Amino acid sequence: MNANSASPVFQVSDLDKSIVFYTEVLGFEKEFAYGEPPFYAGVRMGKVLLHLCSGAENAGRTGMGSLYAFCDEVDNYYEAICAKGADITTKLATWPYQMRDFQVRDIDGNLLTFGCPIDEDTDTVKESKQ
C-alpha cells in the first residue's frame, strides 16, 4: 500500500459560516458538502484540500487544527486576505528556516500558515518546480 495524499480535517462550530469564511476571505473553492443539513465539507485551493466537520459530537474540539500550505508566492495573497479582514496571527516575514510565510486564524481558531521557500543565496522567493 502506498498513500498518495492526505487532507487535514478541521472541526468547526458552524459549517455554513466556515465555508463562507474559507471561500470569501481566504479564497478557497467549495469542493463538496455532505448531509442535509450539511455536516461535512471540503474546500480547495490549488492542490490543498481541507475538510471541515461540524456537529454536536465535535463541540469543544473546534480550533485545535493547523496546517502549513506550501505556495508559489505569499506576498500578494497576504495583502489580499488582509484587505478582507483575515485574523493574521503571525505577520508575513522571511524566516531563518528559508521560508517566507505568515499565519492566519479561522473563525474557530484553527491555524493556517501559508509559505513559500526562499533562496538562501539571493533571499528571494524560489521558482516553483511544479
C-alpha positions as CSV (number, residue, x, y, z in Angstrom):
1,M,0.0,0.0,0.0
2,N,1.2,3.5,-0.9
3,A,-0.6,6.5,0.4
4,N,-0.6,9.3,-2.2
5,S,-2.3,12.3,-0.5
6,A,-3.8,13.5,2.8
7,S,-6.4,16.0,3.8
8,P,-6.5,17.7,7.2
9,V,-9.9,17.8,8.9
10,F,-10.7,20.9,10.9
11,Q,-13.5,20.7,13.5
12,V,-15.8,23.8,13.1
13,S,-18.7,25.1,15.1
14,D,-20.8,26.3,12.1
15,L,-20.2,24.6,8.7
16,D,-22.0,27.2,6.6
17,K,-20.1,30.1,8.2
18,S,-16.8,28.3,7.8
19,I,-17.5,27.7,4.1
20,V,-18.2,31.4,3.7
21,F,-15.0,32.3,5.5
22,Y,-12.8,29.9,3.5
23,T,-14.3,30.9,0.2
24,E,-14.9,34.7,0.6
25,V,-11.9,35.6,2.9
26,L,-9.2,33.0,2.2
27,G,-10.1,32.4,-1.5
28,F,-10.7,28.6,-1.3
29,E,-13.3,26.9,-3.6
30,K,-16.1,24.7,-2.2
31,E,-15.4,21.2,-3.4
32,F,-18.2,19.3,-1.8
33,A,-20.7,19.2,1.1
34,Y,-22.4,16.1,2.6
35,G,-25.6,15.8,4.7
36,E,-28.9,17.7,4.9
37,P,-28.2,20.0,6.6
38,P,-24.5,19.7,5.6
39,F,-22.2,18.5,8.4
40,Y,-19.0,17.7,6.4
41,A,-17.5,19.7,3.5
42,G,-14.3,20.2,1.6
43,V,-12.7,23.4,0.4
44,R,-9.8,23.5,-2.1
45,M,-7.0,25.9,-3.0
46,G,-4.8,24.5,-5.7
47,K,-3.7,21.1,-4.6
48,V,-4.6,21.7,-0.9
49,L,-7.9,20.1,0.0
50,L,-9.1,20.9,3.5
51,H,-12.0,19.0,5.1
52,L,-14.4,20.8,7.5
53,C,-16.6,18.9,10.0
54,S,-19.3,20.2,12.3
55,G,-21.8,18.7,14.6
56,A,-22.7,18.3,18.3
57,E,-20.2,15.5,18.8
58,N,-17.4,18.0,17.9
59,A,-18.5,20.6,20.4
60,G,-15.5,21.7,22.5
61,R,-13.0,20.4,19.9
62,T,-13.0,23.3,17.5
63,G,-10.0,25.4,17.0
64,M,-7.4,22.7,17.5
65,G,-6.3,22.2,13.9
66,S,-3.4,23.5,12.0
67,L,-1.8,23.2,8.6
68,Y,1.1,24.5,6.6
69,A,0.4,25.2,2.9
70,F,3.4,25.4,0.6
71,C,2.7,28.1,-2.0
72,D,4.4,29.6,-5.1
73,E,4.0,33.2,-3.6
74,V,2.6,34.7,-0.5
75,D,3.0,38.5,-0.7
76,N,0.1,39.2,-2.9
77,Y,-2.1,36.6,-1.2
78,Y,-1.2,38.1,2.2
79,E,-2.3,41.6,1.1
80,A,-5.5,40.3,-0.4
81,I,-6.7,38.4,2.7
82,C,-5.6,41.3,5.0
83,A,-7.8,43.6,3.0
84,K,-10.7,41.1,3.6
85,G,-10.2,41.2,7.3
86,A,-8.4,37.9,7.9
87,D,-7.2,37.4,11.5
88,I,-3.4,37.4,11.0
89,T,-1.6,35.8,14.0
90,T,1.9,36.0,12.6
91,K,2.7,38.7,10.1
92,L,4.4,38.0,6.8
93,A,8.1,37.7,7.2
94,T,11.2,35.8,5.9
95,W,12.5,33.4,8.5
96,P,15.9,31.8,9.1
97,Y,14.5,28.4,8.1
98,Q,14.4,29.7,4.5
99,M,10.7,30.3,4.2
100,R,8.6,33.4,3.8
101,D,5.3,32.8,5.5
102,F,2.5,34.1,7.7
103,Q,-0.2,32.6,9.8
104,V,-3.9,33.2,9.9
105,R,-6.6,32.0,12.3
106,D,-10.0,30.9,11.0
107,I,-13.3,31.8,12.8
108,D,-13.0,28.8,15.1
109,G,-9.3,29.3,16.0
110,N,-7.8,26.7,13.6
111,L,-4.4,27.9,12.3
112,L,-3.3,28.0,8.7
113,T,0.3,29.0,7.7
114,F,1.0,29.9,4.1
115,G,4.6,30.0,3.0
116,C,7.0,29.8,0.1
117,P,10.7,28.8,0.0
118,I,13.3,31.4,-0.1
119,D,16.7,31.1,-2.0
120,E,19.3,31.4,0.8
121,D,21.8,33.0,-1.6
122,T,19.6,35.7,-3.0
123,D,16.9,36.0,-0.3
124,T,14.2,35.9,-3.0
125,V,11.3,33.5,-3.5
126,K,12.4,30.3,-5.2
127,E,10.8,29.5,-8.6
128,S,8.1,26.8,-8.3
129,K,9.2,23.5,-9.8
130,Q,5.6,22.3,-10.4
